[in-house]
Amino acid sequence: MSTRAQIAIQIGPEEWAHVYVHFDGYPSHMLPALAAWNTEDILAAREIRQVTAEALDCFDPPRAPRILPCPTCELSHLYVWQDGAWVDATTSAE
């Protein structure tokens, strides 16, 4: 079974791009894996099967990220870039 997640990146005053991650979205995997990537890398990926420190395994063709007015946890986990690092924002966005 897949642990789906979203990565929310602020792209405007009230615009957050939500990039879909299909599996291995649990914090003990995602936070170390995301440490290798910046927000531009994630936005360029658009839609991701799996994040690892070595690669972003992306869908081809990808769907565009959902744009929402704030970070919103719609799946199992939500991650955001905050103060220079990726953080698990799952509970703060519910």
C-alpha positions, 0 to 999 in steps of 0.5 A: 500500500502506498503512503501518499503525500503532498509537498506544498511550496509557496509561489505567491502571497496566497498561492501554494503549489501542492506537488503529489508524491505517490509512495513512501510519503511517511516522515521517516523516509521523506524528511531525509530524502527531501533534504537533498532537494530545493523548492525549484527541484520539486516544482520542476518535477510537478508530480512525483512517484517517489522522492529519494536523496538520489533521484526524483522518480517523476510521472511522465507526463506529469500533472500540474500541481494543485494551487491552493490558498494555503498549505492543505493536507489532503493525503496522508502527509504534508511537507513544506519548506520553512526557515531553510528546511523541509518540515512535516506540516501534517498536523498544522495544516489539518 
